[in-house]
Amino acid sequence: MNLPDPTAAADPTERYDVVVVGAGNAAMCAALAACEGGARVLVLERAPEAEAGGNSRFTAGAIRFAYDGVDDLRALMPDLTDAEVEMTDFGTYTEEQFYADLGRITDYRCDPELADTLVTRSKDTLLWMASHGVRFAPIWGRQAFKVDGRFRFWGGLTVESVGGGEGLVESLRAALDRNQIDLWHEATAQSLITDHSGAVRGVRVRLRSTDGPDAATAADADSSGQPDRTVEVESSAVVLAAGGFQANAEWRTRYLGPGWDLAKVRGTRFNTGDGIAMALDIGAMPYGNWSGAHAVAWDYNAPEFGDLAVGDGFQKHSYPFAIVLNQHGKRFVDEGADFRNYTYARYGREILAQPGHSAWQVFDASTEHLLRDEYRIRQVTKVTAGSIEELCARMEDVHTEGALATISEFNAAVDRSVAFDPNVLDGRRTSGLSPDKTNWAMPIETPPFSAFRVTCGLTFTFGGLRIDETGCVIDTDLRPISGLYAAGELVGGLFYGNYPGGSGLSAGAVFGRLAGSSAAAHAAG
């Protein structure tokens, strides 16, 4: 589809029914739902086309939803063969389990209405996405280990989008094209337009031109000779889906606290809180865990922002089968507290709080076969050795004697009478340590040994805007702001302190679809 030239299409007299700010998973689901509702839709993407797709493009594509058994999975993944079903224990992940996990992982602070919407609409939303061409597959490589010839899924996470985040974004983008939905790149939404009653009636947009003869000057012009300019795009409704504020170092330090300006950003450099700020400027209610964020163990030498060539390969999530040491050579978390996808989003914060904002994950040969593919990327920060003494000496910035003492104490504290099983909470633990490791405690004693240096990788922030049951943004008087809807990372109230892995993409899709449908209905009304 040949999309219109934004500099030509964005005439102040041009009007859309719904404008969607952002072009990630939540935004494109909102645009598709609004189109289904009969609306003429415009999607505004701040990034250039080569970097478009928001944080969604940087994910592995894992997506959590409630299902009652393999028949639900086959409805979503019709290519699933009888042989694959036979060799796999998919189990079930009921709505009750999903809801319970949301409560438990967030210390029961999650908004119950938001949680109920996410849980009860998750399966139907994935089937709807599939109807728009998004393909899904079992996430065998990262959520199931083969034991006695059969895979067993764990942690309630079974499905990923084919092609990961890149594949998800490409599929949704193709769906926009098929539905003739306009998408403008390098179009930065700057503020909301409101009428005398406070209802939202459009967006002010800055159209960037970066291909001109002198991009550093005010005379900057694109290949058509058009300079950068700001235009007003009128609409009956606006959906904000422009992500959190994780790429804004000043906001991170203001809301997450000191030291967060030093965190790496796992995803896009364009999620700087613009959508949140625009809504707050017209009286929207801030909501949720503004001091909380999804932050993981991330390669120490990863770049400042996400690298699309590597994607999520900088993450280091096999730590349940390791011990994690700080610069003093001390352990500081229970690596086996729960399945990885219930702890990884909060352990980044723990790493950031350590001396030097870093740590080392230490493995021996007995668990090396369980390491995820991300440990084998060319850019990995890694040391190996044939002895514990040599390994500890090679771990940069780590106190060697302290590390040797910690490993010796850990090995002596392991209960070796309990069988190791990576597919369950096996109860193989240590005793007498602070902290103890409560599952998958394997002594570090079988050479060769390896260690991987990690820091904090920030995925997305938890604070954002308050919405009602229709996806409409609520103001500080707890009244809906007419014509303004929100979805994705900039919705607050769902995650607090932690989150169940894969629920970010499912929340984006569920609330994106809800916001888009509601915005179209508002425009029609």
N, C-alpha and C positions, 0 to 999 in steps of 0.2 A: 504494500500500500504506500503510495506517495503522500506523505504527511505534508500539511501546509507549511510554508515558511512562516515561522512565528512572527517575524517582523512585519509580515504582510497580514497575517491572520489576526494579530492582536490589536485590531482597531478598537478604540473605545466604544464604538457603536456595536461591535460584535458581542453576541450574548450566548452563553451556554446555560443549560439547566443546572448542571452540577460541575463544579471544579474540584478536582482532587489534588491535594498538595502532597507530593511524594510519588515515588514509582517503585517501591518495594512490594513485598508480598501483600501486606495489608492494603496498600494504596491501590494496587491493581485488582485485588478482589473487590474493593469498594467500587472501582470504576466499572467492572464487569456487572456487578449487581445493580448499579445505577442504570447502566445501559439496558439491562433486562427489564427494568422498571419503566422503560420508555424515555429515559432522559438523554439529551445530547450532552456528552461528557468531554471534558478537557482534563488531561493529566499534566501537571507541572513537575518537572524534574530539575532540581538545581544542578545536578552533575552533568558533565558532558556524556555523550552516548557511550564512550568507552568505559566509563565508570558508573553507569546508571544501575539502578536496582537496589540501592540502599544497603542496609545490613544483610538483607535476605540473600544477597549474592555471595556473601562471605561465609554463609553457614554450610554445614555438612548436609543439610536437608532433612534431618530427623524431625519427625512431626508426631506428636502424641495425640491419641484419640481413644475414645472408649469403644470397645468391641466385645461381643459376646462369644466369639469363637471363630474358627477357621472359615465358616461360611461368610461372615462379615468381611474377612480379609480377602476372600476370593471375589466378592462383589466389587471390592476396590481394586484388586489386582487380578483381573481375569486370566492373565498369562501364567499364574501360579500353577505348576504341574502337580499331578498326583504323586510323582516321585519326590518332589520338594516337600509336599505336605507330609509324606510318609517319614521323611528323615528329620522332621522338625517338630518340636513341641512348642507351638505358638501360645498355648495357654489361653487365658481370657484376661481382659482388662475392662472391667465393668464400669459403669458410670459411678457406682458407689466407691470403687477403688480409686478412680481418678479424683473424685471429690475429696476423698479421705487423704490422698497424697497432697493435694493442694493445701488442705488445712494443716496437715502435719509439717510439711516442708516450710510453710510460712508462719509457723507458730500460731496458727489459727487467727491470723490477722487479715487474711484476704477477705475482700468484700464478698459476702455470700451470694449476692445476686449476680455479680460478675462471674464468680466461680461457677454458679449453676448454669449460666448462659454458655460459658465455655464448654463445660462438660456435656450438657445435653445436646448441644448443636455441633459437637466436634465431628461425629461420624457423618452426619448428613452434609456438613460443609466439605469434608474431604471427597465425598461422592460427587458433590457439585463441582469441585475443582477438577475432578477426573472428567466430568462431562465437558469441561472447557479445554481438555487436552493435556492436563497435568498428569503425568504418569508416576506411579508409586511402585516400590519394590520392598521386600523384606530387608531389614538392615542387618543381615547376617554378620557382616564383617566387624561390627562394633558392638552389637547387643546380644550376641549369642556365641557361646563356646561349644565346640564339639567334644562331648564326653561319651565314651562307649558307643561311638558311631552315630550319635544323634545330637542335633543342635537343640539347645533349650534357651528360649528368650527369657530375659530377666529385666526387672526395673520398669515394667509397664510400657516399654518403648520398642515398637516392632517394625515400624515403617519409615522409609525415607523417600524423598522425591528422587526420581531417576535423574542422574546428573548432578546431584547435590543442589546447593544453592544456585549455581549457575544454571542448571537444568530447570529448576523451578522458575527462575526469573525469565528465562528464554521461553518457556511454555506459556507463562502468563502474558508476556509481551506479544507472542504470536496470537493469543486470544484477543488482545486489544486490537491488533491489526484486523483480524477476521471480523470484529464487530465495529470496525471503522471508528474507533475511539481515538481522538487526537492526543498526541503526546509531544510536548515541547521539552527539549533538553536545554540545559543552561538557562533555565527560566526560574529565577529565584523569587518565591513569594515573600514579599516584604511586610505587608500589613493587610488586615481585613477591611473591607468597605462595609460600613453600616449605614442604615437609614435613620430617620429621626426617632424611630421607636427602639433602636438598638438592634434590629434584626440584621443579620449578615446578608449582604447583597453583592458580594464579589471579592476580588483580590487585586491588590496592587502588585505588579510583577516587574522585576528587572530582567530584561533580556540581555544576556551577556554576548559579546562579540569578541572572540579570542583569536580569530584568524586574520586580523587586520595587519596593515603594514607596520604599526607601532602599538602593540598591545599595552604598553606602559603609559600611553598618553590619553588624555581625555578625547582626542580625535580618533581614538580606536574605532575601527570599522571592520565589518566582516567582508567576505568575498563579494557580497552584493553592494558594498559601499554603504551599508547601514551602520550607524554608530550604536553603541550601547544605549539603551533607553528604558524608561519606566512607563508602563502602560497600565490601564485599569481594565480588568476583565470582569464584566458583570455576569452574575449568575443568581439563580434562585436559592442555591444551597452550596456550601463548601464543606468538603471532608478533609480534615487535617490528618495526614498519615505520614509525617515527615521524620519519624523516629525520635529518640530521646536526645539527651544533651551530652552524651559520652565523649564526643569529639571537641567539646568546648572546655579547655583547661581551666578557664576562670570559673565557670559554673561548677565543674567537678570539685574544685577546691572550696568553693562557697558552700556547696550542699553536701558533698560526700566527706569533706574534711581535709586537713593538712596531709600532704603527701600524695594525694590523688592526681595532682598535676604531673606526677612522675610515672603514672601508669601508662602502659602501651594501650593503644586502641585496636581491638581485633578487627574492626570492620571499616566502614566508610568514613572518610574525613569530613563528610558533608552533614552529619547528624550533630548539629550544634545547638539544638533546642529552639530553632526558629519558629516551628509550629506552636510550641508551647508558649513562647513569648508573645506571638501574635494574639493568641487567645487570652492570655493574662492581661494584655493591654486593653481589651474590651470588657474586662470584668469576670473572666472565667475563674472557676474555683480550682486552686491547686489541690491535688489529692494524692494520697498514697505515700510510699516510702521514699521521700526525697533524699534521705541520707543512705539509701540502699542501692545496690547495683549487682548485676550479673558479672562476675569477674572470676577468671580461671587461671590455671597454671599455663603460662605462655612462654615460648622460647626466649631466653634472656637477650639474645641478639636480634630478635625480630625488629622490623622497622617501626617507626612511630605510629603509623596507621596500617590497616590491612593491606596485604599484597595479593591482588587477584591471581597472580601467577602461582602463588602457594596456597591461597585460600585459607582453610582452617588447619593447614598442616603444621602451623606453629604451636598449636595446642598440644598439651602433654597430659593425657587423661588415663594413663595406665598406672597411676600412683597407688591404687589399692593393692597392687602386688609388689610395692616397693616400700622403702622407708624414705622419709623426706627430712633433710638436714638443713639447718640454717648455717650462717657463717661461724657460729660458735661450735658447730658440730653436733647440735642438739636437735632432737625431734620436737615438733611443736603442734602437730595435729594428729588425730587418730585417722590414719590413712584408710582404715577399713571400717569406718563408722557406719557406712551404708553402701549400697550400690553407687558406682561412680556418678550416674546421672541424677543422684539426689544430693551430692556433696560438692561437685566440681564448681558450681556457680558461686559458692561462698568461700572456697579455699583460695581464690585469688586475693581476696581481702587479707587473709591470714599471711600470705606470702609478702604482700606489700608492707605489712607491719613488721617484717623481720629486718635485721641489720642489712643494709645494702639493698633492701627491697628485692631480695632474691633468695633462692633455695636450690638444693640439688636433690633430684630423685635418684635413689640408688637401687640397682637391681643386681641379681646374680643370674647364673645360667639356668637355674631351675624354673624361672618364670619368663625368660626371654622370649619364648614362643608365644606368649600372651600379649606382647607389646603391639599396640596398634600401628598402622602404617605411618602415622605422623612421626614416629621415632626413627624413621628411615629416610627422611627427606635429606637432600644434600645440604641444606642450610642449618642443620641441627647443631646445637651447642652441646658437645658430648666429650667425655673422656672414658677410656677403657684401660683395664689393667689385668694382669694375671694374679695379683694378690690384693688383699684388702689394704695392706700398708701402702702399696704403690698407688692404688686408687685414691686413697685419702690424701696422699701427697700431691696428686695431680688436680684435685678439685680446687680451682682458683678461689682465693679469699676465704677458704674454710680452714678452721683450726684443726690441724691434723690429729693431734693427740686427743682432742675432744671428740672428733668423729670416730676414731678407733675405739675409744671407751664406750661411746653410745652404741656402736655396732656390736661390740662384745656383750654389753648388758642386754641388748635386744635379743641376740641369739640365745642367751641363757634363759630368757624369760618366756620363750615360745613353748606353748603346750603342743608337743609333737605327737601326742596320743590321738589328736583330732585330725581326721582326714581333710586334706585341702580339696576344695571344690569351687572353682571360679564362678559357677552358675547360680550358687545360692549363698545366702549369708551363713557361712559354714561354721561359725563359732570357734574357728581356730584362732586363738588369741594369745596375748601375753598377760603376765600377772606381775604386779609390783612396780610397773613403770608409770611415769607421768609425762605424757598421757600413755595409757595402754593402747595397743592395737587390738580391736575387738573381732575382726574377721581377717581371713587370708594372711595370717602372720606366718611368713616363711623366713627362716633364718637366712642371713646374707653370708653364705659360706662356700658356695659352689662356683669355682672360676669357669670362664672369665667373668669379670665384674664390669659393670658399666654405670655411668652416672650422667644425668642430663640436667643442665642448669636452666632454671625457669625464673620468671618474674611474674608480675600481675598483668594479665590481659583483660581489659575492660570490654565487655560485650554490649550491654545496654543498661541504662539507668531505670530505676523503678518508679520515680516520682513523675507525675504528669497532671493530666486534666481529669476532672470528674465528668462522667457521662451517666445518662439515665438508661432505662431498659430499651430505648430505641437507638442508642448510640449518640443522642444529642448531648452537646456539651452543656454543663450546668454552671450557672454563675454563682457569685458569692452569697446571693440570697437564696440559693438552692432552687432557682428557677431555670428552665431551659432557655438557652440563647437561640432564638428563632433562626433557622437556616444554617446552624453550625453543628457539625458532627465530627467525631474523632475515632481513630482506630490505631492499633499497633502499639509500638513502644511508648508513645506519648500519652497513652491512657494510664492513669494511676489507679491504685487500689487493688490490683490483682496479685502482685508479687511483693513479698516483704522479706528482706534479708537473704532469701534463697528462692529457688524455683525448680520444679521438676523438669528435667531435660526434655527438650522437644516441645514444650508447651508454649514457647514464644511464637513459633511459626503457626501453631494451631490457633493461638489467641489472635494473631494478626489476621488470619483468614476468617475466623468466626466473626470478629468484631468489624473487620473490613466489609464483609458481606452484609452484616447488619446495618452498618452506617450507610453504605451505598444504597441499599434498598430503602432505608428511611429517608435519605436525602432525595431520592427520586420521587417518593410519595409526597414529600413536602413540596417539591417543585411542581408536581402535577396538581397539587391542591391549591 
